[in-house]
Amino acid sequence: MKMKNPNGYGGIVDLGKNRRRPIAVRVPNGVKLTEDCREIPQYKYLGYFERTPQGKKDAQLLLAQYNAGMPVKISSVNSCPTFTECYDLWLDRHLKQIESRKGTVSRQLSCSYNAAFKRCHSIHAKKINCIKFQDIQDIADSATSMSSSTVNNLSTVLYSVFDFARKQKYIDENFIGDIEFNYKKNTESIHDTFSESEVAALWEHSNDENVRIVLIMIYTGLRIEELLSMKCQNVFPENRYMTGGMKTDAGKDRIIPIARKIFPFVSELYCADGYLLRHDGRRYSRTLFMQDIWEPAMESLNLKHLPHDTRYTCATMMDRAGVNQNCIKEILGHAKKDVTNKVYIKKSLDDLLKAIDMI
């Protein structure tokens, strides 16, 4: 008969499939009170092991050493874990969240995460708070010959692990958003407009909040960075427009009309303060936007597009609808080559609203 561990001793749990090291050692770490005053036990995870006889023995030994007050060679017990341990902790939580939403985790997803993790072998054993910007930039530079999907997956995993470490207060900031990730580009044009049938499919699935954001991008022509940096103080729902933009003189601080079709989507994102798109009250990074919003939206409809394709689509739809070329340039923030048009013709908000409502 197997004896139970005494209260407060901790235990060994199997976290299930799709994990590199599913056998986890954990000990009690207080409780968390919910809004209705229920106590939810919290745990500190000491280490992770493979599902093998030796792995289980090592897990039992670690738990016994910890309770005997002996020093254990697991940095998560100490002040700061290694990159590998942070990855395991993040992956455990992330896969559990996916399981709770979808009921299952695809093997392909787990494999893609682990493939990205393996590419970070140079920092596996480093404490997360000792990893420098150049360490990560070197990893990014070594991936320049890889495909865009591989590089995006690598940047997603790195950003997520470092953001987990920031939230756990192992590090002060997540600098992954400042890393330059480049990948092998096709010689052909990498931008492609959404077809009419694809736009129709987006509307058919507009109950999905991620799809609604794709539609906002298509019907405003906003660049991805323009959308991510848009603050609510620059959105004026009562007059159906926002101001912002970047990159060129024509693009900066321009008036961006909000089409009637997407006005409800923008309104539901609008708040008194902060960014229009928010993640935990903070501005979305490009990496997190791709991970949380863009890629799930594309995957749900089996589409293969880049965010900038929405801008091309907006221009194409306005052109097909017969919108005046100056209005198109004004909305998208394109420079006008004709000096006369550039100096004397400035479209009013009404003109821009009429134009965007034509698509």
C-alpha positions in Angstrom: 0.0 0.0 0.0 1.4 3.4 -1.1 1.7 5.9 1.7 0.6 9.5 1.2 3.1 12.3 1.7 2.5 14.4 4.9 0.8 17.8 4.5 3.1 20.5 3.1 5.6 17.9 1.8 4.7 18.4 -1.9 4.4 15.8 -4.6 5.1 14.5 -8.0 2.6 15.1 -10.8 2.4 14.0 -14.5 1.6 17.0 -16.7 0.5 14.8 -19.6 1.6 14.4 -23.1 3.1 16.9 -25.6 5.8 17.9 -23.0 9.5 17.2 -23.2 9.7 16.5 -19.5 6.2 15.8 -18.1 7.1 14.6 -14.6 7.0 17.6 -12.3 8.1 18.1 -8.7 6.1 20.7 -6.9 5.7 22.0 -3.3 3.0 24.1 -1.7 3.5 27.9 -2.1 0.6 29.5 -0.3 -2.9 30.1 -1.6 -4.6 32.6 -3.9 -8.0 34.1 -3.0 -10.5 34.4 -5.7 -13.1 37.2 -6.0 -15.6 35.0 -4.2 -13.1 34.3 -1.4 -12.3 30.8 -2.4 -8.8 29.6 -1.7 -6.8 28.2 -4.6 -3.6 26.3 -3.7 -0.5 27.7 -5.3 2.6 25.6 -6.1 6.3 26.2 -6.7 7.7 23.8 -9.3 11.2 22.5 -8.4 12.0 20.6 -11.5 10.9 18.6 -14.5 11.9 15.1 -15.6 11.3 12.6 -18.5 8.7 9.9 -18.1 11.2 7.1 -17.6 12.0 4.9 -14.5 15.1 6.9 -14.0 13.2 10.2 -14.4 10.7 9.2 -11.7 13.5 8.2 -9.4 15.3 11.5 -9.9 12.0 13.3 -9.2 11.5 11.5 -5.9 15.1 12.1 -4.9 14.7 15.9 -5.6 11.5 16.1 -3.5 13.1 14.2 -0.6 16.3 16.4 -0.7 14.2 19.6 -0.7 12.2 18.5 2.3 15.3 17.4 4.1 16.7 20.9 3.7 19.5 19.7 1.5 20.7 21.9 -1.4 19.2 20.9 -4.7 20.6 21.7 -8.1 17.4 23.2 -9.5 17.7 27.0 -10.0 13.9 27.6 -9.8 14.3 26.8 -6.0 16.9 29.6 -5.9 16.4 33.2 -6.9 16.4 32.7 -10.7 15.9 29.8 -13.1 17.7 29.0 -16.3 16.2 29.6 -19.7 15.4 25.9 -20.0 13.5 25.9 -16.7 11.6 29.1 -17.7 10.7 27.5 -21.0 9.4 24.4 -19.2 7.3 26.5 -16.8 6.0 28.7 -19.6 5.2 25.7 -21.9 3.3 23.9 -19.1 1.1 26.9 -18.4 0.6 27.7 -22.1 -0.4 24.2 -23.1 -2.8 24.0 -20.2 -4.5 27.3 -21.4 -4.8 25.9 -24.9 -6.2 22.6 -23.6 -8.8 24.5 -21.5 -9.9 26.5 -24.6 -9.8 23.8 -27.3 -9.8 20.6 -25.3 -6.6 19.3 -27.0 -3.1 20.4 -28.1 -1.9 19.4 -31.5 1.3 17.4 -31.7 2.4 19.8 -34.5 2.2 22.8 -32.2 4.2 21.1 -29.5 6.8 20.0 -32.0 7.1 23.5 -33.4 7.7 25.0 -29.9 10.3 22.3 -29.1 12.1 22.9 -32.4 12.3 26.6 -31.6 13.6 25.8 -28.2 16.4 23.6 -29.6 17.6 26.5 -31.7 18.3 28.4 -28.5 20.8 25.8 -27.3 23.5 28.4 -26.6 21.4 29.8 -23.7 19.8 26.6 -22.4 21.9 26.5 -19.2 22.1 30.3 -18.6 20.2 32.0 -15.8 17.4 33.9 -17.5 18.5 37.2 -15.8 22.1 36.7 -17.1 21.1 36.4 -20.8 22.1 39.5 -22.7 20.6 41.2 -25.7 23.5 40.1 -27.9 22.9 36.4 -26.9 19.5 36.6 -28.4 20.5 38.7 -31.4 23.1 36.0 -32.2 20.3 33.4 -32.2 18.2 35.6 -34.4 21.1 36.2 -36.8 21.7 32.4 -37.1 18.1 31.9 -38.3 18.3 34.3 -41.3 18.4 31.4 -43.8 15.2 29.9 -42.4 11.7 30.4 -43.6 9.4 33.2 -42.3 7.2 30.7 -40.4 10.3 29.2 -38.6 11.6 32.6 -37.7 8.2 33.8 -36.5 7.9 30.7 -34.3 11.4 31.2 -32.9 10.6 34.9 -32.0 7.2 33.9 -30.5 8.8 31.3 -28.2 11.6 33.7 -27.1 9.1 36.5 -26.5 6.7 34.3 -24.5 9.4 32.8 -22.3 11.0 36.2 -21.5 7.5 37.7 -20.9 6.8 34.8 -18.5 10.1 35.6 -16.7 9.2 39.3 -16.5 5.8 38.5 -15.0 7.5 36.2 -12.4 9.9 39.1 -11.7 12.9 37.1 -12.6 13.8 39.9 -15.0 12.9 43.6 -15.1 12.0 43.9 -18.8 11.4 41.8 -21.9 13.7 43.1 -24.6 12.8 40.5 -27.3 10.6 43.0 -29.0 13.7 45.0 -29.9 15.5 42.0 -31.5 15.8 42.1 -35.3 14.5 38.8 -36.7 15.1 38.4 -40.5 14.4 35.5 -42.7 14.9 34.3 -46.3 12.7 36.2 -48.6 11.2 34.9 -51.8 12.3 36.6 -55.0 8.7 36.9 -55.9 6.5 39.6 -54.4 5.7 38.6 -50.8 2.5 40.7 -50.6 -0.8 39.4 -51.9 -4.3 41.0 -51.6 -7.1 39.1 -50.0 -9.5 37.9 -52.7 -13.2 38.8 -52.7 -14.0 35.3 -51.5 -11.5 35.5 -48.7 -12.9 38.9 -47.5 -16.4 37.3 -47.6 -15.1 34.4 -45.5 -13.7 36.9 -43.0 -17.2 38.5 -42.7 -18.8 35.1 -42.3 -16.5 34.5 -39.3 -16.7 38.0 -37.9 -18.0 36.7 -34.6 -14.3 35.7 -34.0 -12.6 38.7 -32.3 -9.3 38.0 -34.1 -11.0 38.0 -37.4 -12.6 41.3 -36.5 -9.2 42.9 -36.0 -8.1 41.6 -39.5 -11.2 43.3 -40.9 -10.3 46.5 -39.1 -6.9 46.4 -40.8 -8.5 45.8 -44.2 -11.0 48.6 -43.9 -8.7 51.2 -42.5 -5.5 50.4 -44.4 -3.5 50.8 -41.2 0.0 49.4 -41.1 0.5 46.8 -38.3 2.7 49.3 -36.3 0.1 52.0 -36.8 -2.6 49.8 -35.4 -0.5 48.6 -32.4 0.5 52.2 -31.5 -3.0 53.6 -31.9 -4.1 55.2 -28.6 -7.8 55.6 -27.6 -7.2 59.3 -27.2 -6.7 59.5 -30.9 -9.9 57.7 -31.7 -13.1 59.7 -32.1 -16.1 57.4 -32.4 -18.6 60.2 -32.4 -17.2 61.4 -35.7 -16.1 58.1 -37.1 -12.3 58.7 -37.5 -9.0 58.3 -35.8 -5.7 60.1 -36.2 -2.2 58.6 -36.4 0.2 57.0 -38.8 3.9 56.8 -39.4 6.7 56.1 -41.8 6.3 59.1 -44.2 5.4 62.8 -43.9 2.1 62.1 -45.7 1.4 59.1 -43.4 2.1 60.8 -40.1 -0.8 62.3 -38.1 -3.3 61.7 -40.9 -7.1 61.3 -40.6 -8.1 57.7 -40.9 -11.9 57.3 -41.5 -13.7 54.4 -39.9 -16.0 52.6 -42.3 -19.5 51.9 -41.2 -19.0 48.2 -41.7 -16.2 48.0 -39.0 -17.4 50.8 -36.7 -19.0 48.3 -34.2 -15.6 46.4 -34.0 -13.7 49.6 -33.3 -16.3 50.8 -30.8 -16.0 47.6 -28.8 -12.2 48.0 -28.5 -12.5 51.7 -27.6 -11.9 52.7 -23.9 -11.2 56.0 -22.1 -7.5 55.5 -21.9 -4.6 53.3 -23.1 -4.1 51.6 -26.5 -6.9 50.5 -28.8 -5.4 47.0 -28.8 -4.3 46.0 -25.4 -2.7 42.9 -23.8 -2.8 42.9 -20.0 -3.3 46.7 -20.2 -0.1 47.1 -22.2 0.7 47.8 -25.9 0.8 44.7 -28.0 4.2 43.9 -29.4 4.4 42.8 -33.0 5.5 39.3 -32.0 2.6 38.9 -29.5 0.2 40.3 -32.1 1.3 37.6 -34.6 1.0 34.9 -32.0 -2.3 35.8 -30.3 -4.2 37.5 -33.1 -2.9 37.2 -36.7 -1.8 33.6 -36.9 -4.9 32.2 -35.1 -7.2 34.2 -37.5 -5.3 33.0 -40.6 -5.2 29.4 -39.3 -8.9 29.3 -38.4 -9.8 30.1 -42.1 -6.8 28.3 -43.7 -5.5 31.6 -45.1 -1.9 32.5 -45.9 -1.4 36.2 -45.7 0.9 38.7 -44.0 -0.5 41.7 -42.1 0.7 44.2 -44.8 -1.6 42.4 -47.3 -4.6 44.1 -45.6 -3.2 47.5 -46.7 -2.8 46.3 -50.3 -6.4 44.9 -50.1 -7.8 48.2 -48.8 -6.1 50.1 -51.7 -7.4 47.5 -54.2 -11.0 47.5 -52.9 -11.1 51.3 -53.0 -9.7 51.4 -56.5 -12.3 48.8 -57.7 -15.1 50.8 -56.1 -14.1 53.9 -58.1 -12.7 55.9 -55.2 -10.9 59.1 -56.2 -7.1 58.4 -56.3 -6.4 61.4 -54.1 -8.7 60.0 -51.4 -7.0 56.7 -51.6 -3.6 58.3 -51.1 -5.0 60.5 -48.2 -6.5 57.5 -46.4 -3.4 55.3 -46.8 -0.9 58.1 -46.1 0.8 57.8 -49.5 2.8 60.8 -50.8 1.3 62.7 -53.7 3.7 63.1 -56.6 1.7 65.8 -58.3 2.8 69.1 -56.7 -0.6 70.8 -57.5 -2.6 68.0 -55.8 -0.1 67.9 -52.9 -0.5 71.6 -52.1 -4.0 72.5 -53.0 -6.2 69.4 -52.6 -6.9 68.3 -49.1 -9.9 66.0 -48.7 -12.4 66.7 -45.9 -13.4 64.1 -43.4 -16.8 63.8 -45.1 -15.0 63.0 -48.4 -12.9 60.4 -46.7 -15.9 58.8 -45.0 -17.8 58.6 -48.2 -14.8 57.0 -49.9 -14.2 54.3 -47.3 -17.9 53.5 -47.1 -17.8 52.7 -50.8 -15.9 49.4 -50.1 
